[in-house]
Amino acid sequence: MTFKSAKVEGSGDAYKVTGDFTLHGVTKPLTFEVKKGGEGKGRREKSRGGGEARFTIKRSDHGMTFMQGPVGDEINVIVSLEGVKE
């Protein structure tokens, strides 16, 4: 699973990110919202910030059709991230 961003819009606490999402060798365009998390000082007084994105994909859109009944076709994806300012 990979995501390559092409555009980021917004400011403040929410950003809209658009790019190419690849899963199981199939690439599809994807747009989702990233909500800004907390900020603070971490180890060695370096500034840190975080955020979270949630979106839903269909397995069938990426060629994954095995056991759709028991497993389901729609998958919820949650991405949590943290960055350190250098």
N, C-alpha and C positions, 0 to 999 in steps of 0.2 A: 504494500500500500504506500503510495507516494502522493504528495500534493505539491504543485508548483504554482505559486501565486503569480498573477498577472496584473492585478489592480487592488489597491486598498483605498477605501473611502471612509470618511468620518473623522471624528475627533472626540475628545473627552472620554466618556466611559464605554462607547460602542463603536466598532469599526465593521464595515462590510468588506469582506475579502472575496475576490473572484479569481479563479484559476482552473487548472487542469488536475483532476483527481484520477489516479490510476489504481485499479484493483484487479488482480487476476489477469493482468496484461491488457485490460480494456480501459481506455482513457475517455473520460466524459467531463464536460464543463461543470463546475460547481461554484455556487455562491453561498456563503454562510456568514453569520454574525459572530464577532469575537467580542465578548464583554470583558472589560478591564477589571482586574482584581486589585488586590492590595499592593502597596508600595512600602518600602522601608529599607533600613540599613541591615546588611547581613554581616557575615564574617569579614573581618578586616575593614569594616565600615564601607563596603562597596554597596552602591544603590542596587536594589532588586525590585522587580515588578512582575506581576503575573496576570494571567487571563484564562478564559475558558471559552470554548466553542462547542456547540451541540448541533448536530444535523442528522438527517435520516437518509440512507441510501437504499436502493433496491438491489438485492443480490443478482436478480435476473438481468439487470442492466449491464452486469459485468460477467455474464456467462455462467453464473453460479446457480444452477437449477436443481442440484441434488438435494433431496429431502426438504423441498419447500413446504410441504404440509406440516411435518412436525417441527421444523426449525423456523419457518416463516420466510417471507421474501424481504420484508423491510427490517433493516438493522439500524439501531440507534448508535451513533458514534459520539463519544465525548472526548474532547482533546483539552487537556490542561497543560499550561506552559508557564515557564518561569525564565526570566532573563536577568543577566547581571551586567550592569554598565561598567565597561572597562575604561 
